[in-house]
Amino acid sequence: MTKIRTIVSMIAALCMAAIVAGCGGVDIEQAKQLAAAGVASSTKLQAEAQTVAANAASWREGRVFYLTLVQGDSKVEMDTDGSDVARLAKLLKARANALAGLAATYKSFQELAVYDAEKNTETAAANFFAETNEFLKTAQGLDGAAGAAAKSIQPLDPQLTAGISVAFGIIAREAQRARLAKTSVVIRTGIEKLSEVLKAERAYAVAARIKIAKDRYALRRLARARGIGSYDQSAKTLLAQFDIDPVKDLDAAILRSPQATAAMTRVLGDRIDAEVETIGPTYDALLKLLDALVEQHRQLEAGRAVSLASIISLAEELRGYYQRVHGADSKPAGS
């Protein structure tokens, strides 16, 4: 009898802990809908962030090439790890890793909603928290206002991700509902912290990315002027959009025609203008999308129906920004 009373007391304590923690359970079908939206949107965010990070990393060599062409000598030094370009590359890589962690956590959240696969979810959530904290640490190393703002942000507590795999009830479906509720709180908390860091480093990252975009365009023009660059591939891509077959030795033909040269310069200039104009709005749309995800997690945890309209709309807005820069036929993986 004593043993039975002990078991009953343990069950009661677990249930009470779940209630106090706000993990009494959520609607499984609503969780599935939110998980699917989270997977779709976070996968797009991850892909775009990885592309941006790769472009910034490659500019470390591009910058040296560009400045050497400008100065006409070999005295330009490679970026050190403390240079602005290197710092931006490190920051954007950390941002991409944090968003990759979010995407993986949403996939595990979806598996938890469909298959009750709690072990994978706890591991993914712990990794998401770790990558977000690393992103924060990187932002805190920035100079000026961005670094100061990041230093005021407290890191995520990794202990919050513990306990997702704990059985909160004696009925399997109720245990699943409780685990989903716990995971929703974890994801929401992680997204809120990620948004804090993004807001802190936004001004720095946007300004640095705009400068790199303009420098990359200047390099293309300078390489062409120095006789080591060609419009051939860009021109072929442009002509193909209008079903125009290019002539042989297309670059030479462009070089012989001042009008064709001016046209290609204009097209490439318009593309860089589009990229520059979308960097800030893309950041803002990202923040709005994360806010929308947070709000729907709150709805789920409160036992109310989730609404995915804002998430879908903002995801499409981000897709539009990407296509404006890269073209309708050039999409990141997962978009």
The 8 nearest C-alpha neighbors of each residue, nearest first, counted from 0:
[[1, 3, 2, 4, 5, 6, 7, 8],
 [2, 0, 4, 3, 5, 6, 7, 8],
 [1, 3, 5, 0, 4, 6, 7, 8],
 [4, 2, 0, 6, 5, 1, 7, 8],
 [5, 3, 7, 1, 6, 2, 8, 0],
 [4, 6, 2, 8, 3, 7, 1, 9],
 [5, 7, 9, 3, 8, 4, 10, 2],
 [6, 8, 4, 10, 9, 5, 11, 3],
 [7, 9, 11, 5, 6, 10, 4, 12],
 [10, 8, 12, 6, 11, 7, 13, 5],
 [11, 9, 13, 7, 12, 8, 14, 6],
 [10, 12, 8, 14, 9, 13, 15, 7],
 [13, 11, 9, 15, 10, 14, 16, 8],
 [14, 12, 16, 10, 15, 11, 167, 17],
 [13, 15, 17, 11, 16, 12, 10, 167],
 [14, 16, 12, 18, 17, 13, 11, 19],
 [17, 15, 13, 19, 14, 18, 20, 12],
 [16, 18, 22, 14, 20, 15, 23, 19],
 [19, 17, 23, 15, 21, 20, 16, 22],
 [20, 18, 16, 21, 17, 15, 22, 23],
 [21, 19, 17, 18, 22, 16, 23, 181],
 [20, 22, 18, 19, 23, 17, 180, 181],
 [23, 21, 17, 180, 181, 177, 24, 20],
 [22, 24, 18, 177, 17, 21, 180, 25],
 [25, 23, 177, 176, 180, 22, 173, 179],
 [26, 24, 176, 180, 302, 27, 300, 299],
 [25, 27, 29, 28, 30, 176, 302, 24],
 [26, 28, 30, 29, 25, 112, 31, 176],
 [29, 27, 31, 30, 26, 32, 112, 33],
 [30, 28, 32, 31, 26, 27, 33, 305],
 [29, 31, 27, 33, 28, 32, 34, 26],
 [32, 30, 34, 28, 29, 33, 112, 109],
 [33, 31, 29, 35, 30, 34, 36, 28],
 [32, 34, 36, 30, 35, 31, 37, 29],
 [33, 35, 37, 109, 31, 32, 36, 30],
 [36, 34, 38, 32, 37, 33, 31, 39],
 [37, 35, 33, 39, 34, 38, 40, 32],
 [36, 38, 34, 40, 35, 39, 41, 105],
 [37, 39, 35, 105, 41, 36, 40, 106],
 [40, 38, 36, 42, 37, 41, 35, 43],
 [39, 41, 43, 37, 42, 38, 314, 36],
 [42, 40, 102, 44, 43, 38, 39, 37],
 [41, 43, 45, 44, 102, 40, 39, 333],
 [44, 42, 334, 46, 40, 41, 45, 333],
 [45, 43, 41, 47, 42, 46, 48, 40],
 [44, 46, 42, 48, 98, 99, 43, 47],
 [47, 45, 43, 49, 48, 331, 44, 332],
 [46, 48, 50, 44, 49, 45, 43, 331],
 [49, 47, 95, 51, 45, 50, 46, 44],
 [48, 50, 52, 46, 95, 47, 51, 53],
 [51, 49, 53, 47, 48, 52, 54, 46],
 [50, 52, 48, 54, 49, 53, 47, 55],
 [53, 51, 91, 49, 92, 55, 50, 54],
 [52, 54, 56, 50, 55, 51, 49, 57],
 [55, 53, 51, 57, 52, 56, 50, 58],
 [54, 56, 88, 52, 58, 53, 57, 51],
 [55, 57, 88, 53, 58, 54, 59, 52],
 [58, 56, 54, 59, 55, 60, 53, 61],
 [57, 59, 61, 60, 55, 56, 62, 54],
 [60, 58, 57, 62, 61, 56, 78, 84],
 [61, 59, 58, 63, 62, 57, 64, 77],
 [62, 60, 58, 64, 63, 59, 65, 57],
 [61, 63, 65, 64, 60, 59, 58, 66],
 [64, 62, 66, 60, 65, 61, 67, 77],
 [63, 65, 61, 67, 62, 66, 68, 60],
 [64, 66, 62, 68, 63, 67, 218, 61],
 [67, 65, 69, 63, 68, 64, 70, 62],
 [66, 68, 70, 64, 69, 65, 71, 72],
 [69, 67, 71, 65, 66, 70, 64, 72],
 [68, 70, 66, 67, 71, 65, 221, 72],
 [71, 69, 67, 72, 68, 66, 73, 75],
 [70, 72, 68, 67, 69, 73, 66, 74],
 [73, 71, 70, 67, 74, 68, 75, 69],
 [72, 74, 75, 67, 71, 76, 70, 68],
 [73, 75, 72, 76, 67, 70, 71, 66],
 [76, 74, 73, 67, 63, 77, 66, 72],
 [77, 75, 74, 78, 63, 73, 79, 67],
 [76, 78, 63, 79, 75, 60, 59, 62],
 [79, 77, 82, 59, 76, 80, 85, 84],
 [78, 80, 81, 82, 77, 85, 76, 84],
 [79, 81, 85, 82, 78, 86, 83, 84],
 [80, 82, 79, 86, 85, 83, 78, 84],
 [83, 81, 85, 79, 84, 80, 78, 86],
 [82, 84, 86, 85, 87, 81, 207, 78],
 [85, 83, 87, 86, 82, 88, 59, 78],
 [86, 84, 88, 82, 80, 87, 83, 89],
 [87, 85, 83, 89, 88, 84, 90, 82],
 [86, 88, 90, 84, 89, 85, 91, 83],
 [89, 87, 56, 85, 55, 91, 86, 90],
 [90, 88, 86, 92, 87, 91, 85, 93],
 [89, 91, 87, 93, 92, 88, 137, 86],
 [92, 90, 94, 52, 88, 93, 89, 87],
 [91, 93, 95, 89, 52, 94, 90, 88],
 [94, 92, 134, 96, 90, 91, 95, 89],
 [95, 93, 91, 97, 92, 96, 134, 90],
 [96, 94, 48, 92, 98, 49, 93, 97],
 [95, 97, 99, 93, 94, 98, 130, 100],
 [96, 98, 130, 131, 100, 94, 99, 95],
 [99, 97, 101, 95, 45, 100, 96, 102],
 [100, 98, 96, 102, 45, 101, 97, 95],
 [99, 101, 127, 97, 103, 98, 102, 104],
 [100, 102, 98, 104, 99, 103, 127, 105],
 [101, 103, 41, 99, 105, 104, 100, 42],
 [104, 102, 106, 100, 105, 101, 123, 99],
 [103, 105, 123, 107, 101, 106, 124, 102],
 [104, 106, 108, 102, 38, 107, 103, 37],
 [107, 105, 109, 103, 104, 108, 38, 102],
 [106, 108, 120, 110, 104, 109, 105, 111],
 [109, 107, 105, 111, 106, 110, 120, 104],
 [108, 110, 34, 106, 112, 107, 111, 31],
 [111, 109, 107, 113, 114, 112, 108, 116],
 [110, 112, 115, 116, 108, 109, 114, 113],
 [111, 113, 109, 110, 31, 115, 114, 27],
 [114, 112, 110, 111, 115, 109, 31, 116],
 [113, 115, 110, 111, 116, 112, 109, 117],
 [114, 116, 111, 117, 112, 175, 113, 110],
 [117, 115, 111, 114, 110, 118, 119, 120],
 [116, 118, 164, 120, 119, 115, 111, 121],
 [119, 117, 121, 120, 164, 116, 122, 163],
 [120, 118, 122, 121, 117, 107, 123, 116],
 [119, 121, 107, 123, 117, 118, 122, 124],
 [120, 122, 124, 118, 123, 119, 163, 125],
 [123, 121, 125, 119, 120, 124, 126, 118],
 [124, 122, 104, 126, 120, 125, 121, 103],
 [123, 125, 127, 121, 126, 104, 122, 120],
 [124, 126, 122, 128, 123, 127, 160, 121],
 [125, 127, 129, 123, 124, 128, 130, 100],
 [128, 126, 100, 124, 130, 129, 125, 101],
 [129, 127, 131, 125, 126, 130, 132, 189],
 [128, 130, 126, 132, 127, 131, 133, 125],
 [131, 129, 97, 133, 127, 132, 128, 96],
 [132, 130, 97, 134, 128, 133, 129, 193],
 [131, 133, 135, 129, 134, 130, 154, 128],
 [132, 134, 130, 136, 135, 131, 137, 129],
 [135, 133, 93, 131, 137, 132, 136, 94],
 [136, 134, 132, 138, 133, 137, 196, 139],
 [135, 137, 133, 139, 134, 138, 132, 140],
 [136, 138, 134, 140, 139, 135, 90, 133],
 [139, 137, 135, 140, 136, 141, 146, 149],
 [138, 140, 146, 149, 136, 150, 137, 141],
 [141, 139, 138, 137, 146, 142, 136, 150],
 [142, 140, 146, 138, 139, 145, 143, 137],
 [143, 141, 146, 140, 145, 144, 147, 139],
 [142, 144, 145, 146, 147, 141, 148, 203],
 [143, 145, 147, 146, 148, 142, 199, 141],
 [146, 144, 200, 148, 199, 147, 143, 149],
 [145, 147, 141, 139, 149, 142, 148, 144],
 [148, 146, 144, 150, 149, 145, 143, 151],
 [147, 149, 145, 199, 151, 146, 150, 144],
 [148, 150, 139, 146, 151, 152, 147, 199],
 [149, 151, 147, 139, 152, 148, 146, 153],
 [150, 152, 149, 148, 153, 147, 139, 146],
 [153, 151, 149, 150, 154, 148, 195, 196],
 [152, 154, 151, 155, 150, 192, 149, 135],
 [155, 153, 132, 156, 152, 135, 192, 131],
 [154, 156, 157, 128, 132, 153, 192, 189],
 [155, 157, 158, 159, 154, 128, 160, 153],
 [158, 156, 159, 160, 155, 128, 125, 129],
 [159, 157, 161, 156, 160, 125, 162, 155],
 [158, 160, 157, 161, 156, 185, 162, 155],
 [161, 159, 158, 125, 157, 124, 185, 121],
 [162, 160, 158, 159, 163, 121, 157, 164],
 [161, 163, 165, 164, 160, 121, 159, 181],
 [164, 162, 178, 165, 121, 161, 181, 117],
 [163, 165, 117, 162, 118, 166, 121, 178],
 [166, 164, 162, 163, 167, 178, 174, 117],
 [165, 167, 174, 168, 164, 169, 178, 175],
 [168, 166, 174, 165, 13, 177, 14, 17],
 [169, 167, 174, 170, 166, 173, 14, 171],
 [168, 170, 171, 174, 167, 173, 166, 10],
 [171, 169, 173, 168, 172, 174, 175, 167],
 [170, 172, 174, 173, 175, 169, 168, 166],
 [173, 171, 175, 174, 170, 176, 168, 177],
 [174, 172, 176, 170, 175, 171, 168, 177],
 [173, 175, 168, 167, 171, 177, 172, 176],
 [174, 176, 172, 178, 173, 177, 115, 179],
 [177, 175, 24, 173, 179, 25, 174, 178],
 [178, 176, 24, 180, 174, 22, 179, 175],
 [177, 179, 181, 175, 180, 176, 163, 182],
 [180, 178, 182, 176, 177, 181, 183, 175],
 [181, 179, 22, 177, 183, 24, 178, 182],
 [180, 182, 178, 22, 184, 179, 183, 177],
 [181, 183, 185, 179, 184, 180, 178, 186],
 [184, 182, 180, 186, 185, 181, 187, 179],
 [183, 185, 187, 181, 182, 186, 188, 180],
 [184, 186, 182, 188, 183, 187, 189, 160],
 [187, 185, 189, 183, 188, 184, 182, 190],
 [186, 188, 184, 190, 293, 189, 185, 183],
 [189, 187, 191, 185, 186, 190, 184, 192],
 [188, 190, 186, 192, 187, 191, 193, 185],
 [191, 189, 193, 187, 192, 188, 194, 186],
 [190, 192, 194, 188, 189, 193, 187, 195],
 [191, 193, 195, 189, 194, 190, 188, 196],
 [192, 194, 190, 196, 195, 191, 131, 189],
 [195, 193, 197, 191, 192, 196, 190, 198],
 [196, 194, 192, 198, 193, 197, 199, 191],
 [195, 197, 199, 193, 198, 194, 135, 149],
 [198, 196, 194, 200, 199, 195, 201, 193],
 [197, 199, 201, 195, 196, 200, 194, 286],
 [200, 198, 196, 148, 145, 197, 149, 201],
 [199, 201, 145, 197, 203, 198, 202, 204],
 [200, 202, 198, 204, 203, 197, 199, 205],
 [203, 201, 205, 204, 200, 206, 145, 199],
 [202, 204, 206, 200, 201, 205, 207, 145],
 [203, 205, 207, 201, 206, 202, 208, 200],
 [206, 204, 208, 202, 207, 203, 201, 279],
 [207, 205, 209, 203, 208, 204, 202, 210],
 [206, 208, 204, 210, 209, 205, 203, 211],
 [207, 209, 211, 205, 210, 206, 204, 212],
 [210, 208, 212, 206, 211, 207, 275, 205],
 [209, 211, 207, 213, 208, 212, 214, 206],
 [212, 210, 214, 208, 213, 209, 215, 207],
 [211, 213, 209, 215, 210, 214, 208, 216],
 [214, 212, 216, 210, 211, 215, 217, 209],
 [213, 215, 217, 211, 216, 212, 218, 210],
 [216, 214, 218, 212, 217, 213, 211, 219],
 [215, 217, 219, 213, 218, 214, 220, 212],
 [218, 216, 214, 220, 215, 219, 221, 213],
 [217, 219, 221, 215, 216, 220, 65, 222],
 [220, 218, 216, 222, 217, 221, 223, 215],
 [219, 221, 223, 217, 218, 222, 224, 216],
 [220, 222, 224, 218, 223, 219, 217, 225],
 [221, 223, 228, 225, 219, 227, 224, 220],
 [224, 222, 228, 220, 226, 221, 225, 227],
 [223, 225, 221, 226, 222, 220, 228, 227],
 [226, 224, 222, 223, 227, 221, 228, 68],
 [225, 227, 223, 224, 228, 222, 229, 221],
 [228, 226, 222, 225, 223, 229, 224, 221],
 [229, 227, 223, 222, 226, 230, 219, 225],
 [228, 230, 231, 223, 250, 227, 232, 226],
 [229, 231, 233, 234, 250, 232, 228, 263],
 [230, 232, 250, 234, 229, 233, 249, 235],
 [233, 231, 235, 234, 230, 236, 229, 237],
 [234, 232, 236, 230, 235, 231, 237, 263],
 [233, 235, 237, 231, 236, 232, 230, 238],
 [234, 236, 232, 238, 237, 233, 239, 231],
 [237, 235, 239, 233, 234, 238, 232, 240],
 [236, 238, 234, 235, 239, 240, 233, 241],
 [239, 237, 243, 235, 240, 241, 236, 234],
 [238, 240, 242, 236, 241, 237, 243, 235],
 [241, 239, 238, 237, 242, 236, 243, 235],
 [240, 242, 239, 243, 238, 237, 244, 236],
 [243, 241, 239, 240, 238, 244, 237, 245],
 [244, 242, 238, 241, 239, 245, 240, 235],
 [243, 245, 242, 246, 238, 239, 235, 241],
 [246, 244, 243, 235, 249, 247, 238, 239],
 [247, 245, 249, 248, 244, 252, 250, 243],
 [246, 248, 249, 245, 252, 250, 251, 244],
 [249, 247, 251, 250, 246, 252, 231, 245],
 [248, 250, 252, 247, 251, 246, 231, 253],
 [249, 251, 231, 253, 252, 248, 230, 254],
 [252, 250, 254, 253, 249, 248, 255, 231],
 [251, 253, 249, 255, 250, 254, 256, 248],
 [254, 252, 250, 256, 259, 251, 255, 260],
 [253, 255, 251, 252, 256, 250, 260, 257],
 [256, 254, 252, 253, 251, 257, 260, 259],
 [255, 257, 259, 253, 258, 254, 260, 252],
 [258, 256, 260, 259, 261, 255, 254, 253],
 [257, 259, 261, 256, 260, 262, 253, 263],
 [260, 258, 262, 256, 253, 261, 257, 263],
 [261, 259, 257, 263, 262, 258, 253, 264],
 [260, 262, 264, 258, 259, 263, 257, 265],
 [261, 263, 259, 265, 260, 264, 258, 266],
 [264, 262, 266, 260, 265, 261, 267, 259],
 [263, 265, 261, 267, 262, 266, 268, 260],
 [264, 266, 268, 262, 263, 267, 269, 261],
 [267, 265, 263, 269, 268, 264, 262, 270],
 [266, 268, 270, 264, 269, 265, 263, 271],
 [267, 269, 265, 271, 270, 266, 264, 272],
 [270, 268, 272, 266, 267, 271, 265, 273],
 [271, 269, 267, 273, 268, 272, 274, 266],
 [270, 272, 274, 268, 273, 269, 275, 267],
 [271, 273, 269, 275, 270, 274, 276, 268],
 [274, 272, 270, 276, 271, 275, 324, 269],
 [273, 275, 271, 324, 277, 272, 276, 270],
 [274, 276, 272, 273, 277, 209, 278, 271],
 [277, 275, 273, 274, 278, 272, 279, 280],
 [276, 278, 280, 274, 275, 279, 281, 320],
 [279, 277, 281, 275, 280, 276, 205, 274],
 [278, 280, 282, 281, 277, 205, 283, 276],
 [281, 279, 283, 277, 282, 278, 284, 276],
 [282, 280, 284, 278, 279, 283, 277, 285],
 [281, 283, 285, 279, 280, 284, 286, 278],
 [282, 284, 280, 286, 285, 281, 287, 279],
 [285, 283, 287, 281, 286, 282, 280, 288],
 [286, 284, 282, 288, 283, 287, 281, 289],
 [285, 287, 283, 289, 288, 284, 290, 194],
 [288, 286, 290, 284, 289, 285, 291, 283],
 [289, 287, 291, 285, 290, 286, 313, 310],
 [288, 290, 292, 286, 291, 287, 293, 285],
 [291, 289, 287, 293, 288, 292, 286, 294],
 [292, 290, 288, 294, 289, 293, 310, 287],
 [291, 293, 289, 295, 290, 294, 296, 288],
 [294, 292, 290, 296, 187, 291, 295, 289],
 [295, 293, 297, 291, 296, 292, 290, 298],
 [296, 294, 298, 297, 292, 293, 305, 299],
 [295, 297, 299, 293, 298, 294, 183, 300],
 [296, 298, 294, 300, 295, 299, 301, 293],
 [299, 297, 295, 301, 303, 296, 300, 305],
 [300, 298, 296, 302, 297, 301, 303, 305],
 [299, 301, 297, 302, 298, 180, 296, 25],
 [302, 300, 298, 299, 303, 297, 25, 296],
 [303, 301, 299, 300, 25, 298, 304, 26],
 [304, 302, 298, 301, 299, 305, 300, 26],
 [305, 303, 299, 29, 298, 306, 302, 295],
 [304, 306, 295, 298, 299, 303, 29, 307],
 [307, 305, 308, 304, 295, 309, 310, 33],
 [306, 308, 310, 309, 311, 305, 36, 33],
 [309, 307, 311, 310, 306, 312, 313, 305],
 [308, 310, 312, 311, 307, 313, 291, 306],
 [311, 309, 307, 313, 312, 308, 291, 288],
 [310, 312, 314, 308, 309, 313, 307, 315],
 [313, 311, 309, 315, 314, 310, 308, 316],
 [312, 314, 316, 315, 310, 311, 288, 309],
 [315, 313, 311, 317, 316, 312, 40, 310],
 [314, 316, 318, 312, 313, 317, 319, 311],
 [317, 315, 313, 319, 318, 314, 312, 320],
 [316, 318, 320, 314, 319, 315, 281, 313],
 [317, 319, 315, 321, 316, 320, 322, 314],
 [320, 318, 316, 322, 317, 321, 323, 315],
 [321, 319, 323, 317, 318, 322, 277, 316],
 [320, 322, 318, 319, 323, 324, 325, 317],
 [321, 323, 326, 325, 327, 319, 324, 320],
 [324, 322, 320, 321, 326, 325, 319, 273],
 [323, 325, 274, 322, 321, 326, 273, 270],
 [326, 324, 322, 329, 323, 321, 327, 330],
 [327, 325, 322, 329, 328, 323, 324, 321],
 [326, 328, 322, 329, 325, 330, 323, 321],
 [329, 327, 326, 330, 325, 322, 331, 240],
 [328, 330, 326, 327, 325, 331, 322, 321],
 [329, 331, 328, 334, 332, 322, 327, 325],
 [332, 330, 46, 334, 333, 47, 329, 43],
 [331, 333, 334, 46, 330, 43, 42, 47],
 [332, 334, 43, 42, 331, 46, 39, 330],
 [333, 43, 332, 331, 330, 42, 318, 46]]
